[in-house]
Amino acid sequence: MDIKYKINEVLKIWNPIGIKGKDLDNEYLRYVDEIIECVNTKKNLLGLIEDIEGNRIGFFYTSKKDRELVVDQILKIFNED
């Protein structure tokens, strides 16, 4: 399974703004390449996830624990491949 697809699935489950329906499939795709680059260059993935939610989306809808779980799930994908 494609790594981009897997990361998007994690983001869809996280879904901090509660998108529903068909729009959910594409809502978080814009962040996938940046997440891949962040992990590949060993930058702070939690910082990126927090920037995405807090600054780009505009508000922290989820807890820090939820964001840490997203990071763990994404890093697990990279460890599988």
N, CA, C and O atoms as a GROMACS GRO file, in nm:
protein
  324
    1MET      N    1   0.085  -0.118   0.000
    1MET     CA    2   0.000   0.000   0.000
    1MET      C    3   0.090   0.125   0.000
    1MET      O    4   0.191   0.127   0.069
    2ASP      N    5   0.055   0.223  -0.073
    2ASP     CA    6   0.130   0.347  -0.089
    2ASP      C    7   0.142   0.424   0.043
    2ASP      O    8   0.045   0.435   0.118
    3ILE      N    9   0.262   0.476   0.069
    3ILE     CA   10   0.286   0.550   0.194
    3ILE      C   11   0.198   0.675   0.203
    3ILE      O   12   0.151   0.710   0.311
    4LYS      N   13   0.176   0.742   0.091
    4LYS     CA   14   0.092   0.861   0.091
    4LYS      C   15  -0.051   0.826   0.130
    4LYS      O   16  -0.116   0.898   0.205
    5TYR      N   17  -0.098   0.714   0.078
    5TYR     CA   18  -0.232   0.668   0.111
    5TYR      C   19  -0.243   0.639   0.261
    5TYR      O   20  -0.340   0.678   0.326
    6LYS      N   21  -0.143   0.570   0.315
    6LYS     CA   22  -0.144   0.533   0.456
    6LYS      C   23  -0.143   0.657   0.546
    6LYS      O   24  -0.215   0.663   0.645
    7ILE      N   25  -0.060   0.755   0.511
    7ILE     CA   26  -0.056   0.877   0.591
    7ILE      C   27  -0.188   0.950   0.583
    7ILE      O   28  -0.239   0.999   0.684
    8ASN      N   29  -0.246   0.957   0.464
    8ASN     CA   30  -0.376   1.023   0.451
    8ASN      C   31  -0.482   0.952   0.533
    8ASN      O   32  -0.570   1.017   0.590
    9GLU      N   33  -0.475   0.819   0.540
    9GLU     CA   34  -0.571   0.745   0.624
    9GLU      C   35  -0.558   0.784   0.771
    9GLU      O   36  -0.659   0.800   0.841
   10VAL      N   37  -0.435   0.800   0.818
   10VAL     CA   38  -0.412   0.843   0.957
   10VAL      C   39  -0.472   0.982   0.978
   10VAL      O   40  -0.540   1.007   1.078
   11LEU      N   41  -0.447   1.072   0.885
   11LEU     CA   42  -0.499   1.208   0.897
   11LEU      C   43  -0.651   1.210   0.892
   11LEU      O   44  -0.714   1.289   0.962
   12LYS      N   45  -0.710   1.124   0.810
   12LYS     CA   46  -0.856   1.116   0.803
   12LYS      C   47  -0.916   1.068   0.934
   12LYS      O   48  -1.022   1.115   0.975
   13ILE      N   49  -0.850   0.974   0.999
   13ILE     CA   50  -0.900   0.926   1.128
   13ILE      C   51  -0.885   1.035   1.234
   13ILE      O   52  -0.974   1.055   1.316
   14TRP      N   53  -0.772   1.104   1.230
   14TRP     CA   54  -0.748   1.216   1.323
   14TRP      C   55  -0.855   1.324   1.301
   14TRP      O   56  -0.922   1.365   1.396
   15ASN      N   57  -0.871   1.369   1.177
   15ASN     CA   58  -0.978   1.459   1.133
   15ASN      C   59  -1.014   1.566   1.237
   15ASN      O   60  -1.127   1.567   1.287
   16PRO      N   61  -0.921   1.655   1.268
   16PRO     CA   62  -0.945   1.749   1.378
   16PRO      C   63  -1.062   1.844   1.358
   16PRO      O   64  -1.116   1.894   1.456
   17ILE      N   65  -1.101   1.870   1.234
   17ILE     CA   66  -1.213   1.963   1.215
   17ILE      C   67  -1.344   1.893   1.182
   17ILE      O   68  -1.444   1.958   1.152
   18GLY      N   69  -1.343   1.760   1.187
   18GLY     CA   70  -1.466   1.685   1.175
   18GLY      C   71  -1.531   1.685   1.037
   18GLY      O   72  -1.654   1.685   1.026
   19ILE      N   73  -1.449   1.685   0.932
   19ILE     CA   74  -1.502   1.678   0.796
   19ILE      C   75  -1.578   1.546   0.780
   19ILE      O   76  -1.534   1.442   0.830
   20LYS      N   77  -1.690   1.551   0.711
   20LYS     CA   78  -1.770   1.431   0.689
   20LYS      C   79  -1.788   1.407   0.540
   20LYS      O   80  -1.773   1.498   0.459
   21GLY      N   81  -1.820   1.284   0.507
   21GLY     CA   82  -1.854   1.251   0.369
   21GLY      C   83  -1.734   1.244   0.276
   21GLY      O   84  -1.620   1.225   0.319
   22LYS      N   85  -1.762   1.258   0.149
   22LYS     CA   86  -1.662   1.242   0.045
   22LYS      C   87  -1.549   1.345   0.056
   22LYS      O   88  -1.437   1.316   0.016
   23ASP      N   89  -1.576   1.463   0.108
   23ASP     CA   90  -1.474   1.566   0.122
   23ASP      C   91  -1.358   1.522   0.211
   23ASP      O   92  -1.247   1.571   0.196
   24LEU      N   93  -1.384   1.430   0.302
   24LEU     CA   94  -1.281   1.382   0.393
   24LEU      C   95  -1.166   1.316   0.318
   24LEU      O   96  -1.051   1.326   0.361
   25ASP      N   97  -1.194   1.250   0.206
   25ASP     CA   98  -1.089   1.181   0.130
   25ASP      C   99  -0.977   1.274   0.086
   25ASP      O  100  -0.861   1.232   0.078
   26ASN      N  101  -1.010   1.399   0.058
   26ASN     CA  102  -0.912   1.493   0.004
   26ASN      C  103  -0.873   1.605   0.100
   26ASN      O  104  -0.780   1.680   0.072
   27GLU      N  105  -0.941   1.617   0.212
   27GLU     CA  106  -0.922   1.732   0.300
   27GLU      C  107  -0.778   1.748   0.350
   27GLU      O  108  -0.729   1.861   0.358
   28TYR      N  109  -0.712   1.640   0.382
   28TYR     CA  110  -0.579   1.651   0.445
   28TYR      C  111  -0.465   1.612   0.351
   28TYR      O  112  -0.349   1.610   0.393
   29LEU      N  113  -0.496   1.581   0.226
   29LEU     CA  114  -0.394   1.542   0.128
   29LEU      C  115  -0.286   1.648   0.112
   29LEU      O  116  -0.170   1.614   0.086
   30ARG      N  117  -0.320   1.773   0.126
   30ARG     CA  118  -0.224   1.882   0.104
   30ARG      C  119  -0.107   1.877   0.202
   30ARG      O  120  -0.004   1.940   0.178
   31TYR      N  121  -0.122   1.804   0.311
   31TYR     CA  122  -0.016   1.798   0.412
   31TYR      C  123   0.073   1.675   0.399
   31TYR      O  124   0.178   1.668   0.463
   32VAL      N  125   0.034   1.579   0.319
   32VAL     CA  126   0.104   1.449   0.314
   32VAL      C  127   0.248   1.463   0.267
   32VAL      O  128   0.339   1.408   0.330
   33ASP      N  129   0.272   1.534   0.159
   33ASP     CA  130   0.410   1.548   0.109
   33ASP      C  131   0.499   1.618   0.211
   33ASP      O  132   0.615   1.580   0.230
   34GLU      N  133   0.446   1.718   0.276
   34GLU     CA  134   0.522   1.790   0.378
   34GLU      C  135   0.554   1.700   0.497
   34GLU      O  136   0.662   1.709   0.555
   35ILE      N  137   0.461   1.615   0.534
   35ILE     CA  138   0.484   1.520   0.643
   35ILE      C  139   0.594   1.422   0.605
   35ILE      O  140   0.682   1.393   0.686
   36ILE      N  141   0.589   1.372   0.482
   36ILE     CA  142   0.693   1.280   0.435
   36ILE      C  143   0.830   1.348   0.439
   36ILE      O  144   0.927   1.289   0.486
   37GLU      N  145   0.836   1.470   0.391
   37GLU     CA  146   0.963   1.545   0.392
   37GLU      C  147   1.012   1.567   0.534
   37GLU      O  148   1.132   1.555   0.562
   38CYS      N  149   0.921   1.598   0.623
   38CYS     CA  150   0.956   1.621   0.764
   38CYS      C  151   1.019   1.496   0.825
   38CYS      O  152   1.122   1.504   0.892
   39VAL      N  153   0.959   1.383   0.802
   39VAL     CA  154   1.011   1.258   0.857
   39VAL      C  155   1.144   1.222   0.792
   39VAL      O  156   1.238   1.183   0.860
   40ASN      N  157   1.152   1.236   0.661
   40ASN     CA  158   1.274   1.200   0.589
   40ASN      C  159   1.394   1.287   0.628
   40ASN      O  160   1.508   1.241   0.623
   41THR      N  161   1.368   1.410   0.667
   41THR     CA  162   1.476   1.500   0.707
   41THR      C  163   1.492   1.506   0.859
   41THR      O  164   1.569   1.586   0.912
   42LYS      N  165   1.418   1.419   0.927
   42LYS     CA  166   1.426   1.405   1.073
   42LYS      C  167   1.396   1.535   1.148
   42LYS      O  168   1.457   1.566   1.250
   43LYS      N  169   1.302   1.609   1.094
   43LYS     CA  170   1.256   1.731   1.162
   43LYS      C  171   1.148   1.693   1.263
   43LYS      O  172   1.108   1.577   1.272
   44ASN      N  173   1.102   1.791   1.337
   44ASN     CA  174   1.007   1.771   1.445
   44ASN      C  175   0.866   1.748   1.390
   44ASN      O  176   0.795   1.843   1.356
   45LEU      N  177   0.826   1.622   1.381
   45LEU     CA  178   0.694   1.589   1.326
   45LEU      C  179   0.582   1.639   1.416
   45LEU      O  180   0.481   1.687   1.365
   46LEU      N  181   0.597   1.628   1.545
   46LEU     CA  182   0.492   1.680   1.635
   46LEU      C  183   0.476   1.830   1.615
   46LEU      O  184   0.364   1.881   1.614
   47GLY      N  185   0.587   1.900   1.598
   47GLY     CA  186   0.579   2.044   1.572
   47GLY      C  187   0.503   2.073   1.444
   47GLY      O  188   0.425   2.168   1.438
   48LEU      N  189   0.525   1.993   1.341
   48LEU     CA  190   0.453   2.012   1.215
   48LEU      C  191   0.304   1.984   1.233
   48LEU      O  192   0.221   2.061   1.186
   49ILE      N  193   0.271   1.874   1.299
   49ILE     CA  194   0.129   1.841   1.322
   49ILE      C  195   0.062   1.952   1.402
   49ILE      O  196  -0.052   1.989   1.374
   50GLU      N  197   0.131   2.005   1.501
   50GLU     CA  198   0.074   2.114   1.580
   50GLU      C  199   0.061   2.242   1.497
   50GLU      O  200  -0.036   2.316   1.513
   51ASP      N  201   0.156   2.267   1.408
   51ASP     CA  202   0.146   2.382   1.319
   51ASP      C  203   0.027   2.367   1.224
   51ASP      O  204  -0.048   2.462   1.201
   52ILE      N  205   0.011   2.248   1.171
   52ILE     CA  206  -0.102   2.222   1.081
   52ILE      C  207  -0.234   2.249   1.152
   52ILE      O  208  -0.320   2.320   1.100
   53GLU      N  209  -0.249   2.193   1.270
   53GLU     CA  210  -0.378   2.210   1.340
   53GLU      C  211  -0.394   2.350   1.397
   53GLU      O  212  -0.496   2.414   1.375
   54GLY      N  213  -0.294   2.397   1.470
   54GLY     CA  214  -0.309   2.523   1.542
   54GLY      C  215  -0.300   2.648   1.457
   54GLY      O  216  -0.371   2.745   1.481
   55ASN      N  217  -0.214   2.645   1.356
   55ASN     CA  218  -0.194   2.765   1.276
   55ASN      C  219  -0.266   2.760   1.141
   55ASN      O  220  -0.335   2.855   1.104
   56ARG      N  221  -0.250   2.652   1.069
   56ARG     CA  222  -0.308   2.646   0.935
   56ARG      C  223  -0.458   2.620   0.940
   56ARG      O  224  -0.535   2.686   0.870
   57ILE      N  225  -0.498   2.524   1.022
   57ILE     CA  226  -0.642   2.500   1.038
   57ILE      C  227  -0.700   2.612   1.125
   57ILE      O  228  -0.814   2.655   1.105
   58GLY      N  229  -0.620   2.658   1.222
   58GLY     CA  230  -0.658   2.778   1.294
   58GLY      C  231  -0.697   2.762   1.440
   58GLY      O  232  -0.725   2.862   1.507
   59PHE      N  233  -0.701   2.640   1.490
   59PHE     CA  234  -0.742   2.619   1.628
   59PHE      C  235  -0.703   2.478   1.668
   59PHE      O  236  -0.702   2.388   1.584
   60PHE      N  237  -0.671   2.458   1.795
   60PHE     CA  238  -0.643   2.323   1.844
   60PHE      C  239  -0.774   2.257   1.883
   60PHE      O  240  -0.830   2.285   1.989
   61TYR      N  241  -0.821   2.169   1.797
   61TYR     CA  242  -0.946   2.097   1.821
   61TYR      C  243  -0.922   1.967   1.896
   61TYR      O  244  -1.013   1.915   1.960
   62THR      N  245  -0.799   1.916   1.890
   62THR     CA  246  -0.768   1.789   1.955
   62THR      C  247  -0.667   1.812   2.066
   62THR      O  248  -0.605   1.917   2.075
   63SER      N  249  -0.653   1.712   2.151
   63SER     CA  250  -0.559   1.722   2.262
   63SER      C  251  -0.416   1.694   2.215
   63SER      O  252  -0.395   1.637   2.108
   64LYS      N  253  -0.320   1.735   2.296
   64LYS     CA  254  -0.180   1.706   2.264
   64LYS      C  255  -0.160   1.555   2.254
   64LYS      O  256  -0.084   1.508   2.170
   65LYS      N  257  -0.227   1.480   2.340
   65LYS     CA  258  -0.217   1.334   2.337
   65LYS      C  259  -0.266   1.280   2.202
   65LYS      O  260  -0.204   1.189   2.146
   66ASP      N  261  -0.374   1.336   2.149
   66ASP     CA  262  -0.424   1.294   2.017
   66ASP      C  263  -0.322   1.325   1.908
   66ASP      O  264  -0.300   1.244   1.818
   67ARG      N  265  -0.259   1.442   1.916
   67ARG     CA  266  -0.159   1.479   1.816
   67ARG      C  267  -0.036   1.389   1.827
   67ARG      O  268   0.024   1.353   1.726
   68GLU      N  269   0.002   1.354   1.949
   68GLU     CA  270   0.115   1.262   1.969
   68GLU      C  271   0.082   1.124   1.911
   68GLU      O  272   0.170   1.057   1.857
   69LEU      N  273  -0.041   1.081   1.924
   69LEU     CA  274  -0.084   0.954   1.867
   69LEU      C  275  -0.074   0.956   1.714
   69LEU      O  276  -0.032   0.857   1.654
   70VAL      N  277  -0.112   1.066   1.652
   70VAL     CA  278  -0.100   1.081   1.507
   70VAL      C  279   0.047   1.067   1.467
   70VAL      O  280   0.079   0.997   1.371
   71VAL      N  281   0.136   1.134   1.540
   71VAL     CA  282   0.279   1.126   1.512
   71VAL      C  283   0.326   0.981   1.524
   71VAL      O  284   0.397   0.932   1.436
   72ASP      N  285   0.288   0.914   1.630
   72ASP     CA  286   0.328   0.773   1.649
   72ASP      C  287   0.279   0.685   1.534
   72ASP      O  288   0.354   0.600   1.486
   73GLN      N  289   0.156   0.706   1.491
   73GLN     CA  290   0.100   0.626   1.383
   73GLN      C  291   0.173   0.652   1.251
   73GLN      O  292   0.198   0.559   1.173
   74ILE      N  293   0.207   0.777   1.225
   74ILE     CA  294   0.280   0.810   1.103
   74ILE      C  295   0.420   0.751   1.107
   74ILE      O  296   0.466   0.694   1.008
   75LEU      N  297   0.488   0.764   1.218
   75LEU     CA  298   0.624   0.708   1.229
   75LEU      C  299   0.621   0.555   1.215
   75LEU      O  300   0.714   0.496   1.161
   76LYS      N  301   0.516   0.493   1.263
   76LYS     CA  302   0.502   0.349   1.249
   76LYS      C  303   0.493   0.310   1.102
   76LYS      O  304   0.548   0.207   1.062
   77ILE      N  305   0.427   0.390   1.022
   77ILE     CA  306   0.418   0.364   0.877
   77ILE      C  307   0.557   0.364   0.816
   77ILE      O  308   0.589   0.278   0.733
   78PHE      N  309   0.640   0.459   0.855
   78PHE     CA  310   0.775   0.466   0.800
   78PHE      C  311   0.860   0.348   0.846
   78PHE      O  312   0.948   0.304   0.772
   79ASN      N  313   0.835   0.298   0.965
   79ASN     CA  314   0.910   0.184   1.015
   79ASN      C  315   0.868   0.053   0.949
   79ASN      O  316   0.944  -0.044   0.947
   80GLU      N  317   0.745   0.050   0.894
   80GLU     CA  318   0.696  -0.070   0.825
   80GLU      C  319   0.758  -0.083   0.687
   80GLU      O  320   0.783  -0.194   0.640
   81ASP      N  321   0.783   0.030   0.622
   81ASP     CA  322   0.834   0.029   0.484
   81ASP      C  323   0.984   0.016   0.478
   81ASP      O  324   1.042   0.013   0.369
   0.00000   0.00000   0.00000
